[in-house]
Amino acid sequence: MEAGDSLKTALAWLRGVINGKIGHGLEARVLQGLRVTHAEKGFMRFDFVVSNTVSDVDGNWHVGALASLLDLIGIVTIYSFANRVISTVDFSASYYSTTKIQEHVEIESKVTANRGKLLHVVIEVRRKGNGEVIAVGKQWMASNRQTLAQVSN
């Protein structure tokens, strides 16, 4: 399988999750409004307007919803690189600023290390316009031999 195929498959899986055809619904809610602006093997950039469906009681982006988004974007980015299903073995999220609902953010995700079956991805969320860092997610993931198509069936 060519590298472009893994990218196409990863993006198709992401569209399926956003549209609620794959997953449990929570993922679709967390990713509602996500738009891919750039995608290549191991690197992705997104635009996102924080939906009111992911707000906390104060009208901010709920940190749990933000953590879920970081995890899902990390999965898609690593799949585009490795063409394999992965499992998170270590995840950390650092929150630097709150974000109100309806704020526009940019998200960038990049595979930063490849240690065979272990891969590392960093996901940064920044406020659109001034580039202020809102959150950074870091994930180590372990790949197995299954593809997304095999898991989805």
C-alpha positions as CSV (number, residue, x, y, z in Angstrom):
1,M,0.0,0.0,0.0
2,E,1.3,3.4,-0.9
3,A,1.8,6.3,1.6
4,G,-1.0,8.2,-0.1
5,D,-3.4,5.4,0.5
6,S,-2.8,5.5,4.3
7,L,-3.5,9.3,4.2
8,K,-6.7,8.8,2.2
9,T,-7.9,6.0,4.5
10,A,-7.1,8.2,7.6
11,L,-9.0,11.1,6.2
12,A,-12.0,8.9,5.2
13,W,-12.1,7.5,8.7
14,L,-12.0,11.0,10.2
15,R,-14.9,12.0,7.9
16,G,-16.8,8.9,9.1
17,V,-16.3,9.8,12.7
18,I,-17.3,13.5,12.2
19,N,-20.4,12.4,10.4
20,G,-21.3,9.9,13.1
21,K,-21.0,6.8,10.9
22,I,-18.1,5.4,12.9
23,G,-17.7,5.6,16.7
24,H,-20.1,6.1,19.6
25,G,-21.4,9.6,18.9
26,L,-19.3,11.3,21.5
27,E,-16.5,11.5,19.0
28,A,-18.8,13.2,16.4
29,R,-19.9,15.7,19.0
30,V,-16.3,16.5,20.0
31,L,-15.2,16.9,16.4
32,Q,-18.3,18.8,15.2
33,G,-17.1,21.6,12.9
34,L,-13.5,20.3,12.4
35,R,-12.2,21.2,9.0
36,V,-8.9,19.8,7.5
37,T,-6.8,22.6,5.9
38,H,-3.7,20.6,5.2
39,A,-2.9,16.9,5.3
40,E,0.2,14.9,4.4
41,K,1.8,11.7,5.8
42,G,2.4,12.4,9.5
43,F,1.4,16.0,9.5
44,M,-2.0,17.7,9.6
45,R,-3.5,21.1,10.1
46,F,-7.2,21.9,11.0
47,D,-9.5,24.8,11.6
48,F,-12.1,24.5,14.3
49,V,-14.8,26.7,15.8
50,V,-15.6,25.5,19.3
51,S,-19.2,24.3,19.3
52,N,-21.6,25.0,22.2
53,T,-22.1,21.2,22.4
54,V,-18.6,20.9,24.0
55,S,-18.9,23.7,26.6
56,D,-18.6,23.5,30.3
57,V,-20.9,25.3,32.7
58,D,-19.0,28.6,32.3
59,G,-19.2,28.6,28.5
60,N,-15.6,27.5,27.9
61,W,-14.4,24.5,25.9
62,H,-14.7,21.6,28.2
63,V,-11.2,20.2,29.0
64,G,-12.5,16.6,28.6
65,A,-13.8,17.4,25.1
66,L,-10.5,19.1,24.2
67,A,-8.6,16.0,25.5
68,S,-10.8,13.7,23.3
69,L,-10.2,15.9,20.3
70,L,-6.4,15.8,20.9
71,D,-6.5,12.0,21.1
72,L,-8.6,11.6,18.0
73,I,-6.4,13.9,15.9
74,G,-3.3,12.1,17.2
75,I,-4.8,8.8,16.0
76,V,-5.6,10.1,12.6
77,T,-2.2,11.7,12.2
78,I,-0.3,8.5,13.2
79,Y,-2.5,6.4,11.0
80,S,-1.6,8.6,8.0
81,F,2.0,7.9,8.8
82,A,2.0,4.2,9.8
83,N,-1.0,2.8,8.0
84,R,-1.9,0.8,11.1
85,V,-4.3,0.9,14.0
86,I,-2.7,2.3,17.1
87,S,-3.3,2.2,20.8
88,T,-2.5,5.1,23.1
89,V,0.1,3.9,25.7
90,D,0.9,7.4,27.1
91,F,-1.1,10.6,26.8
92,S,-0.6,14.0,28.4
93,A,-2.3,17.3,27.8
94,S,-1.2,20.7,29.0
95,Y,-3.8,23.5,29.1
96,Y,-2.5,27.0,28.8
97,S,-5.6,29.1,28.2
98,T,-9.4,28.7,28.3
99,T,-11.4,29.0,25.1
100,K,-15.0,30.3,24.9
101,I,-17.5,28.6,22.7
102,Q,-17.7,29.9,19.1
103,E,-14.0,30.9,19.2
104,H,-11.9,29.9,16.2
105,V,-8.8,27.9,16.7
106,E,-6.1,26.2,14.6
107,I,-4.8,22.7,15.3
108,E,-1.6,21.2,14.1
109,S,-0.5,17.6,14.6
110,K,2.8,16.1,13.7
111,V,4.5,12.7,14.2
112,T,7.7,13.6,16.0
113,A,9.3,10.1,16.6
114,N,9.2,6.7,15.1
115,R,10.6,3.9,17.2
116,G,9.3,0.9,15.2
117,K,6.0,-0.1,16.8
118,L,6.0,3.0,19.0
119,L,5.2,6.4,17.5
120,H,5.0,9.8,19.1
121,V,2.7,12.7,18.0
122,V,2.4,16.2,19.3
123,I,-0.9,18.1,18.8
124,E,-1.0,21.9,19.4
125,V,-4.1,24.0,19.6
126,R,-3.7,27.8,19.0
127,R,-6.1,30.7,19.0
128,K,-6.7,31.8,15.4
129,G,-5.4,35.3,14.8
130,N,-2.8,35.8,17.6
131,G,-1.5,32.2,17.7
132,E,-1.8,32.0,21.5
133,V,-1.2,28.4,22.7
134,I,-4.4,27.0,24.2
135,A,-3.3,23.3,24.7
136,V,-0.7,20.8,23.7
137,G,-1.2,17.1,23.6
138,K,1.6,14.5,23.5
139,Q,1.0,10.9,22.8
140,W,3.0,7.7,22.5
141,M,1.1,5.1,20.5
142,A,1.8,1.5,19.7
143,S,0.8,0.1,16.3
144,N,-0.5,-3.4,15.6
145,R,-1.0,-5.2,12.3
146,Q,-4.6,-4.3,11.7
147,T,-5.8,-1.6,9.4
148,L,-8.7,0.7,10.1
149,A,-10.8,-1.2,7.5
150,Q,-10.3,-4.4,9.4
151,V,-11.3,-2.9,12.7
152,S,-14.4,-1.1,11.3
153,N,-15.9,-4.3,9.9
